[in-house]
Amino acid sequence: NDSNPVFDPKGRYLYFTSNRDFNLTFSAWEFNYVYTDPTRVYVGVLAEDGPALFLPQSDEEKVTAPAADAAGGTSAAPAAEKPAAKPAAVVVKIDPATFENRVRAVPGAPGDYSNLNAVANGILYTRGGDATSLKFYNIEDRKEETVLETLQGYELSANGEKILASLGQNRYAIVNAKPGQKPADSMLNLSNMEMRIDPKAEWQQQFTDAWRILRDWFYDPNMHGLDWNGIRQKYGQLVPYVAHRADLDYILGEVAGEMNAGHVYVGSPSDVNAVERVDNGLLGAEIAAADGYFRITNIFPGENWHEAFRSPLTEPGVKVREGDYILAVDGVSTQGVDNFYRLLENKADRVVTLTVNSTPSMSGSRTERVRPVKRETNLRYLEWVQQRRDYVEKASGGRIGYIHLPNTAAEGNRELVKGFYPQVEKDALIIDDRYNGGGFIPDRMIEILDRPVLNYWVRRDMKAVSVPAYAHVGPKAMLINGYSASGGDALPYYFRKRGLGTIIGTRTWGGLIGLSGSPNLMDGGSVSAPTFRFLDTEGMWAVEGVGVSPDIEVIDRPELVAAGQDPSLETAVKLLMEQLAKNPVKRPVVPPVTVER
């Protein structure tokens, strides 16, 4: 997997990055592993008779002639300076047949290397993840040195002498292409920089660019049979009448709609009508007006060991309970306040003082110091999942496990791993794919659910352990609905493809067409062009525009959901209990050991 090739300015070498290391990294959760940090910088000698690199060096000291003494020795008179010769044209000779034999790794540890640029005596590259640094490797001195400690990106000047470095937050510096640079000494002053923009000309250009992006990146070169030039003419005649950037988005949305494909999104630039957001404080609780004050009716459970799931009223040292009244916030009485959250404006992540009591009276009240959060979404989600897990646990007598997957990206994979390991011993599993927002293609997620047991190992005084150690062998069911989208469409499709169990609910969204890197427009807006589409193993288009239908249709009727019921989940529990009654899960029984003598 070679990439980022750059030629040595003198025509001797080709530098590139390549994934050739196999560094085995073990999972912290089970005996599983991946290969990480495979990348190094490599250099190949272009010609068979080219100058070799990294040959063994002699440890003998070089002998230098003594300098002439001041009294006048035999030192030669200085030669007259010659006018600088014009640089000769670089002639590049390449012998491809044996090139691979002349490739060497630039010394250094494997890691995250990118952004190669070659200079006369070496190579520049960035290395690192979140804290990227710019390095220079001198091929003559065989030494890596740091040019800049941290940066977001850089450009090398045409003569290879200067670097324009992006330092983030619209900060830039021009430094020498040499080690040990201090960007603070050469920052660019952009405070008076202005740009003249002709919006109408820019909107016309962006319409054309958006049309071209869809034309050139869309997975189907036939554009779903559309007259694409006709589309440009049809909607292009509206562009001269655009009076606001939002008008252009409307036209681009109409163009996108002509595609009759999922994942064709129109995005506005971030600074259109941008208003700086003020995050108001939230207490991770439901608050209701009561008895002239406000009462805590429900406190959301949290996972206070990480900030994204912190529930303020459940943190250590905070003595607030459901049913308590909040009588004042930072000394301001809540009595007669029309909106409780008015008192928490601009107080997210700030310490506030709540005056609370078990009765609607200041007599006997106490003060509690809490730190409100910006969002309650994760806390409400956590409670929703826990309520369903508790229901399944109670309704099945502890025999069925429950895992909800909010998407197939980082959060969904986290919830799968977080829920699978502690529930792998359950007799049955419910995988809830409802409201799944998609993300990655979920083949890895299916692999976890689809592990066959290969054998068991028996240790003294312990139960038999399966291989793989975490494999669920009982029946399964998956819940779906119309909000199971993209990767949330693929997950039930793969679930059915592998024969893992029964799918319950309503037909999924139907969007199995994917995005992978079409460019943005000049002002930061975008039109996304799907670059790949789902094809089944029989060579037929599937899922996109159709969705995945359930084996058992169950509609989660709004009035039932509002009443606290969950028809799909209830159906899944009933079905799995019936399956377990007919086919109980067989656990291995360790037989007695007999030895023939």
Secondary structure, DSSP 8 states (H G I E B T S, - for coil): -EEEEEE-TTSSEEEEEEE---EEEE-SSSS-EEEE--EEEEEEESSTTS---S---------------TTT-S---------------------GGGGGGGEEE-SS--B-EEEEEEETTEEEEEE-SSS-EEEEEETTTTEEEEEESS-SEEEE-TTSSEEEEEEETTEEEEEESSSS--GGGGB---TT------HHHHHHHHHHHHHHHHHHHSS-TTGGG--HHHHHHHHHTTGGG--SHHHHHHHHHHHHHHT--TT--EE--TTTT--------B-SEEEEEETTEEEEEEE----TTSGGG--GGGSTT----TT-EEEEETTEE-TT-S-GGGGGTT-TTS-EEEEEESSSSSTT-EEEEE--BS--HHHHHHHHHHHHHHHHHHHTTT-EEEEE-S-BSHHHHHHHHHHHHHHTTSSEEEEE-TT---BS-THHHHHHHT----EEE--TTS--EEESSS---S-EEEEE-TT--THHHHHHHHHHHTT-EEEEES------EE-------TTS-EE----EE-B-TTS-B-STTT----SEE----HHHHHTT--HHHHHHHHHHHHHHHHS--------------
